[in-house]
Amino acid sequence: MTVTIAHVRAELLCVVGARGWFRQQGLDFAEFLENGMPAEELEAIDDWFAKRVAARARMEADRGQQ
């Protein structure tokens, strides 16, 4: 399952803040914008932001909206 910027926005999280979060984690934000990121990779970070957007992606997938 892929987490995208749409999941960040759906959680009403700031995209500028997300860019900073990716930088802090050593992750490529441009790559995320282009291709998303596997939910499992985000969940492995064990951070509230990562868990929140991964949960949104899973919820939407469960509803068949992804």
KENUKE-886398 format. One record per residue (C-alpha): z, y, x. Coordinates in steps of 0.25 Angstrom, whole numbers, plus 5000, padded with zeros to 4 digits. Layout:
// residues N
ZYX/...
***
This chain:
// residues 66
500050005000/499650145005/500450265004/499650395003/499950545003/499750534987/501050454987/501750564995/501250664985/501650574973/503050574979/503050734979/503250734994/502750845002/501450805010/501850905021/503150835022/502450705022/501650745034/502850785042/503550645038/502350575043/502350655056/503850625058/503550475056/502450475066/501450445055/500050505054/500050585041/498450605042/498350455042/499250445030/498450545022/497150475025/497550335023/499050325018/500050235024/500550095020/501750105012/502449995021/502250085033/502950205026/504050115020/504350065034/504750205039/505950195030/505950345026/506150405012/504750475012/504050345016/504750255006/504550364995/503050374997/502850224999/503650194986/502650294979/501450214984/502050084980/502450134966/501050184964/500450054969/501349974960/500750064948/499350034953/499150184956/498850174971/
***
